[in-house]
Amino acid sequence: MVETIQWTDDGVVMIDQTRLPREEVYVTCRTYEEVAGAIRRMVIRGAPAIGVAAAMGVALGVARAGDGEINGSFETICRTLAGTRPTAVNLFWAIERMRRVYAGVQGRPAAEIRDRLIREAVEIYHEDIAINRAIGRHGAALVPDGGIVLTHCNAGALATAGYGTALGVIRAAVEAGKQVAVYADETRPFLQGARLTVWELEQDGIPATLITDNMAGHFLRSGRIACVVVGADRIAANGDTANKIGTYSVAVLAKENAIPFYVAAPVSTLDLSLATGDAIPIEQRAAEEVTHVYGVPVAPEGARVENPAFDVTPARYVTAIVTERGVAHPPYEESLRRMVG
Ligand code: MRU
């Protein structure tokens, strides 16, 4: 399976997801500012993956700071990384975890502080893979043998430290001996489905069919789709789920056609401090992502554009939420609290 991100002595190494699938290029971030830039430009993307990247970014910032500079620069490092993307709560969760670890070693010798923060970041990385495997184990039972699963965006190995959340559920079902095929929405405008999900599934030999986003309704009505499985960027206490723009439309179409709609996400994606999804901040990205494809204009110059990167699917459309601790069913206020508790 592809290596999304690695901690090395040279810095944080990531596969450049803006260049997949045409080129498999690895970039090395040698400063925390470079890690922040990579998250912002979506060299690395996907909620759990940017959490891991942020944790490694904090560790890198501290590793590169002079002995006397750590205390003065720690908050700047954390704030810079926290300012990269607003929607995926895993980013803030990971930075908070690094802050807590730092508080525990603050004032100790610089070498000890560096070592402790690097260990924590690498642990978050390894934990994420184990968590995704657990999500897969819980979710595999929901995928019927011989079924076609529709997914949106990329919630695979590339969006995590490895294995994936939504694609982890599919991988686990395949590992359990089921025949599973995937229909992948291309996911305009950034094309995570076309560029990343189809590429990833092909590497694993899992049959993948690419469809454009506006074909989803047609196929959900066709009787050929067994279920929908997607990832999440933030889940409110009532189960409202922020995920890649277009997810909401898929969820409504799934309910209309009586097809189960599953969300697969780690507990670190739950934000129980928010009562509903209305409070989830939605990232607005550059107009060029919509007006251009691979640098080629597809709209008149100066066209007015909106480019929200995420939407919120109300909980009433979500059949179940699969976490590493089990499968949560409505009412989510109770079932999600139990997952965290
Ligand atoms: O803008 P992106 O590519 O970071 O958005 C990614 C998604 O919306 C994923 O579905 C989500 O982060 C879950 S990844 C396991």
Boltz pocket constraint, residues with backbone or C-beta under 6 A from the ligand:
constraints:
  - pocket:
      binder: B
      contacts: [[A, 44], [A, 45], [A, 46], [A, 47], [A, 48], [A, 88], [A, 152], [A, 153], [A, 154], [A, 155], [A, 156], [A, 159], [A, 160], [A, 164], [A, 165], [A, 166], [A, 192], [A, 230], [A, 231], [A, 232], [A, 233], [A, 243], [A, 244], [A, 245], [A, 264], [A, 309]]
      max_distance: 6.0
